[in-house]
Amino acid sequence: MAYVVDIQFFNTFILRSASKNTVHVEESRIKGGFNEPFAALGPKAYATNENYEENRRTNALIYSGIYNSRTDVNRTNVFSGAEKITRAVDPANGSIQKLYAEDTNLNILQEDKVSYALIDKDALFTAEGGQLTASGAAVIGQIVPYLGKYGISKNPESFAIKGNRKYFADKNRGAVLRLSRDGITEISMYGMRDWFKDNLKTATSVVGMYDDNNDEYVISLQNSSTYNTLSFDEGVRGWTSFYTFNPKFGFTVNKNFFTLYNNDLWKHNQNYSITTPKNTFYGVFNGSNITLVANQEPSIVKNFNTINYEGSSDWVMESSITDSGDTARQILKSSTSVADGVIPVSFVRKEDKYYSHLRNNTSATVKGEVVGVDTSGIKGFFTTVKMKHDSTTRDVELFSVSHNIVKSS
């Protein structure tokens, strides 16, 4: 079927599609100008894709053209489909959650895997299988996975760096990890593996930061109602403290540690004063608390007769609870009066150490034993002790806590 198309423009080509009986109009002169150079009618791409749609490749990387400030070349908005500008990782390991450029490598953290890619160079392999690194045109070169089935889950906010060490959490596996020159190390295994397995699963946000002033990695596990903020120290390879602050974000600038809370910026590690004593976070003071388990000669049932500690003065024993009997009746609290069955514990200083007797305050028969307020010692395989200090004017220390024990008859 033939038909006539009447248009009001003279500098155009008319292209008709025989299959779909459609007409395409295209300019014949550069920029459509009257006296601009004429573009001859030649091979032209006019096919269209009627079924195009957005495709999100969460496991792929794409890069633009170059940017050079010295020559004023800015091609960051150029993504040429004719060039190899994409690089994909294994989609079986989940989406890419975090990228971190380090020296001439790019660290790629997926949900279930951590890899690195070469930047501006590629890996060549010899006939024997050896690997050589060579400069090339590839912006993102060979992708090499780190050993271990670990990732960053969906918590890129847990990522923090210190030098060549990268810290992050893998919520899916209940682990906190360090990535360094020797690969991936599970630092949550240093005495806290079970704790992190239990608490990471319920966290809705895992905020990681590095406190360069105290030289420790700080991680905060948060959900809608509770939170736990604690720190890891490379010097002792252990988790050294729980904190009472609940940050939304944290960072270090010139050895000063800052956190964000309620849209305000707070500076930590400042000199204390009367208005802002130590242990004050976000305007709220909390004393120092230490919980420990005393378990000398673990296979023996014993009587804990005294408690002794080395450190600063004025430490208070909040409670001491054994594993056996009615433990609720064996809570011993420091007090100034014998009220509600509470037996006061007063430490006496002798030779720069502090001593106190433990008196069982259970008033009923427990497993055939007659005990009362005059009975010394508490019985069990071990006892859990809570110590507290509410100093606001000075630094305090607690070196050790011990007991005088007697084997139970």
Residue, then its C-alpha position, 0 to 999 in steps of 0.5 A: m500500500a502506498y501513501v503520501v506523507d506531507i511534512q513541513f521540513f525540507n532538511t530531513f530523510i524519511l525512513r519507512s519500516a515495511s514490517k510495521n508500516t511506520v515512518h521515521v523522520e531524521e535530520s539530514r543536516i548537522k544540528g538541523g541548521f539551514n547552511e550546516p554540512f549535509a549528511a549523505l543518506g547512507p547506512k543508518a541505524y533506525a531499529t528500535n527496541e519496543n520491549y526495553e526495561e530497566n535491569r539492575r545488575t547488583n553483582a556488576l561494576i561499570y565505569s565511565g570515561i576518564y577525568n584528567s584535571r590537568t588537561d580539562v578532560n572530563r568524560t565521567n558522564v560517558f558510558s560507551g557501549a562499544e567498550k568493555i566497561t563492565r566487570a561482574v562477580d559471581p551472582a551466587n555470592g549476592s549483591i555488591q554492598k561495599l567498594y573500597a579502593e586501596d593502593t592499586n587494588l579495589n576491594i569488593l565486598q559482597e553479601d557472602k564473599v570478599s574479593y579484590a580487583l586489579i586497577d589499571k592492570d591485569a593478571l596474565f597467566t603462564a603456561e605453568g599456571g603462574q600469575l604475572t601482573a602487567s599494565g594494560a588498558a583495563v580499568i578493572g582487571q582480574i578479580v581475585p577472591y579472598l580465602g574463606k566464605y565470608g562477606i559483609s551481609k547487608n551491613p556496609e555500615s559496619f565497615a571501618i579502616k585503620g591503615n591496611r586493616k579493614y573491619f566489618a561484620d558478617k551478620n549472616r554468619g554471626a562473625v566480626l572480621r578483619l581483612s589485612r595483608d594475611g587475608i580474612t581473620e574472624i576476630s569475634m572468635y577471641g572470646m566472643r564467638d557465641w555472644f556475636k552469634d546470638n546478638l548479630k542475628t537480632a540486630t537491625s543495624v551494625v554500625g562500625m567505626y575506628d577510634d584512632n585515639n584509643d586505637e580500637y575498632v568500635i562496633s554497635l549492634q542496634n535494633s529498635s529497643t536495645y543496643n550493645t556497643l563494644s570495642f576490639d583492641e589489636g594490642v591484646r587481641g580481645w574485646t576490651s569493653f562495653y560502652t554505654f553510648n549508642p552512635k548512629f555513625g562514628f569517625t576519627v579526624n586528627k586522632n579525635f573521635f566523633t560520633l553522631y547521635n540525635n543529629d548532633l556531633w559529639k566529641h569523645n575523649q575530652n578532659y573531664s570537668i565538674t559539668t562533664p565528668k568521665n563516663t559521660f556520653y551524650g550528657v548522661f553519666n554511667g559508672s564503670n561496671i565489670t562482671l567476672v567469673a571466679n572459678q579456681e579449681p573448677s572441678i571442686v565444690k568450694n566455699f568462697n569465704t572472702i573477696n579481695y581485689e587490687g586496684s583503686s579505692d572505693w570499688v563496690m561489689e554489687s553482687s556475688i552469685t554462685d551456681s549452686g543452691d537458691t542463688a537468688r538468696q545468695i546475692l550479696k550487695s554492698s550497703t551501709s545497713v542490713a536491710d531486706g536481708v542484705i549483708p553489707v560488704s566493706f573492703v578493708r585496705k591491707e598492704d595496698k590490697y582490699y579485703s572483705h568477708l563474704r557472708n551468706n544471707t540465705s535464711a532457709t535450709v538449702k540442700g540439707e545445709v543450715v545457713g544464716v546471716d552469721t554463716s561465712g562464705i557462699k558455696g558452689f563450683f564458681t561465682t559471678v561477681k559484679m564490681k562497680h565504681d561511680s567515680t566522676t573526678r579521677d581515673v580508676e583501675l581494677f587489676s585483679v579480683s580473687h577469693n579465699i576458698v575452702k574445699s567443701s566437706 
